[in-house]
Amino acid sequence: MAVVEKIAVPGGQIACEVDGTGPLVVLSPGMGDLRSSYRFQFDALVDAGYRPVLVDLRGHGDSDATFSAYGDEPTSDDLLAVIAHFGEPAVIVGNSMSAGAAVLAAARSPHAVRALVLVGPFVRDPHTTVLNRILMNVVMSKPFVGATWNSYLPKLFAGRKPDDFSAYRQMVKTALSHPGYKAAFAATVKTSHQSAEGALNKVTQPALVVMGELDPDFTNPHDEATWIGSTLSARVEMVSDAGHYPHAQQPEKFNQLLLSFLDETMRRG
């Protein structure tokens, strides 16, 4: 039976949902998202003999919004704290910003991270103009971030949307309405991925890169995935009819890729 736990870290608590008794797999969503982003992976992992842990980012979902810092580096600390709490090395599945945090965790504590699955990964800062950065800071500031995110979310689901997309979108909107969470999200948006990029060459663990072919967050998703794969000597998989969330948009395909990679990783020991 799935259990929700709160794990104490400096500055607050991180919420996670866990089930199963097998090897540990920690799944962390992107900013503005919820741990239930991985709702289509949870039971599949349990049924396959793994122990999945779905994590809410600090300032998101059921985690606290009391922290003084947000972004890649604090998130990597939280992921390592979650892994330590459960007492064994883990495979980290990180979507979007959490991919950068996963890279940092793997580089900093290789004994704690068995492998990486990077989904729609931000592991370096995107190329953008100064004007676009200014506009982004305005529309994603605390007064506007909830409305902006609710409007932009369907675009990130370019291609097939999950059947429950409307209900999930409402869950995300409701979560952001809780006191303090818009400010936490606005702070998270300002994160830089420079530290993650600098850590890429320190990662020695096996890695899988999964990118939606229609991911609107990247000018050329295939090129970005290929660059990351080359840098990490990782396997790269492109998922058709999917945007930034291939794990939610094409769960059958994603789960096949994930379970195959996990089985290979476990056989390596």
N, C-alpha and C positions, 0 to 999 in steps of 0.2 A: 504494500500500500504506500502511495506517495505521501511524503511528510515534508512540511515546510519548516525550515529552520532559520533562525537568525544568528549570524556569526558576528561576534564583536571584533571590530577593527578600530584603530585609532580614529576617533571622530564620529563614530556611529556604528550602525549594524547593517550587514549585508544579508538580504533575504535570498534563500535558495530552496529549491524543491528537489527531493531526492527519492529514488526508489531503486530496487535491485540489489544484488549482492556481488556482482562480478567486478572486473576491472573498471577503474574510475574514468569517467568521461565528463569533463566540465564544459558546459555550453553557455557562452556569454553573448548577449545580443548587441546590436549597435545602439548608438545614442538615440534617444527618443522612443526606443522600443522596449518591449517587456520580455521577461523570461519565457512567456507562452508563445513567443515567436517560434520556439522549437517544439511546439505542441505536437507536430507530426513526427518528431524524432523520438520523443520520450518513451512511449510504449514500445516502439520498434527496437530501441536499444535494450530495454528491460527484457523483452522477449528473446533477444539475441544473446543474453547472458552478460550484459554490461550493467554498470551502476551509473546512470546518468544523473548529473547535478545541474539543474537549470538555475542560472544566476540572474538576479536583477541588479543592474548597474547601480552604483551609489546615486542617489537623487532620482531614482526611477522605480516604478512599480511599488513593491513592498519594502524596498530598502530605504534607509533614512535619507533625508535631505538636509542633514545637519553638518555636512562636511565643509571644510574650508578650501578644498582643492578637488578638481574634477579633471578627467582626461585620461590619456594613455598611461602615464606613469602611475597615478593613483589606482587606476583600474588593474594594472599589472600587479600591484601590491595586494589588491583585494583578491585576485585570482589565486595568487600564491597562498594567501591566508585561508581561502576555501580549501585548497588542496591539502594544506597542513592540517586543517580541521578534520578532514576525512582520513588522514594518516597513510596515504600511499601516493605514488606518482600518478599523474593523470595525463590523458590526451586532452588538449584544449581545443574546442571548436569555437572560433571567434568570428563574428560577423561585423563587417564595416570597421568602426573604431576599435572594437574588441579584438580585431585581428592584429592591430598594432600593439595593443596591450599584451596579447598572447606572445607575440614575437619578443617583447621585452622580458616577459616572464621566463621564456625559454632560454634567452641569453643570460639572464641573471642567475637563474637557478636550474641548470640543466638536469640536476638530480631529481627535480620535482616534476619535470615536464617530459613525458615520454614521446610525444609527437604533437604536431599542429595540423589543424584543418582550418584554413583561412578562406572565408566566404565573403565575396564582394569586398575584398580587403583594402582598407586604407592603411598602408604601411609607409607612406610618404605623403608630403603635402601636395595637393593637386596644383597644377599650373593655373593661375588665374590673374586677372588684372587688379590693380589697386582699387579701381572703381567698384569692381564686383565684390572685393573684400569689404569695402565700406558699406555697400548696400546689404551684404549678408549680415554684417554686424548690426545694422539697423533693424532689419525684418526679423532677425532671430534674437533680438533683445527681449527682456522680460515682458514688456507690455504686449508684444506681438507674437511671441514665440509659439503660443498655443494655436492661434489661428493659422499662422504660417505653416506649422508642421502638419496640421490637419488638412490643409489645402495641398501641400506638397506630397504627402504620403502616397496617394494613388499614382502619382507619376513614378515613384520609386518601384511600384509594382507593375512596371511596364511588362506587357505580355499577359500571360494567364494570371488571374487573381484567384486566391483560395475561395472556395465556396462560402466560407464564413467571413469574408473580408469586411463586410459592413459592420458586423458585430465586433470584430477585432479592432477595427478603426475606432469604434466607439469606446472600447476598453482603453485604448491608448489616450484618447481625448479625456476620458474620465480620470485616468491616472495623473495626467498633467494638471488637472484642476485642483489637486490637493495642495494645501498650504505649503509653500516653499519649493514646490517641484518645478514650477516654471523658471524660477531663478536658478535652480540647480541645472536645468537643461540649458538655459542660456549660457551658463558658465561652461558647460561641457562642450558646447558648440565651438568655443574659442580654442579648443585644444590644438596643439601642433603635433604632427607625426614625425618631426625631425629625429627625435630620440629613437623611435622605432626603426626608421630608415638606417640610422647609425648602428643599430644592433643586428641588422640582417646578417652581416658577415660573421657574426658570433654564434649563429644558430647552427647546431650540428644534428638536431633531431630530424627524423623523417617528417615530411610535410606534404600536404595536399592542398592545392589551390583550386577553388571552385568559383567560377564567375558566370553570372547570367549574361547571355549574348546581348541583351537589350539594356544592360545596366546604365541608367542615365547619369550616374555620378561620375562616369569616366568618358572622356572623349572617344577612346577606342578601348573597350573592355578587353578585347583579345590581346592587344599589345600590352596592356597593363598586367594582365594575368601571365603572359609569356615572360615579361621582365621579372616579375616576382618569382616565377617558377625557375627561371635561369639563375637568379641570385641565390635562391635557397636549394638549388638542385632538387626541386620539388616536382611532383606529378601535377599536371594542369588539366582541368576538365572544364569545358564550356557547356553551359546548359541552355538549350534553346527555349524560346518563348518564356523567358524569365528575365527580370530586372535585377534589383539589388538584393532580393531575398529568394534565391533559388531553392533554399531549404523549405520555404513555405509555399512557393509557387509551383514547384515541381517536386513534391516530397518523395514520390516513388523513385524517381531517377536519383535524387540526392541521397536517399537512404541506401540505395544500392552502392553508390560511390563511397559513402561513409562506412558502411559495414564491411565492404571489401577492403578498404584502407585499414580499418581497425583490425581486421583479421590478419592482414599482412604484418601490421605492427606488432601484434601479440606473438605471432610466430617467430619474429626476429628476437623477441625477448627484450 
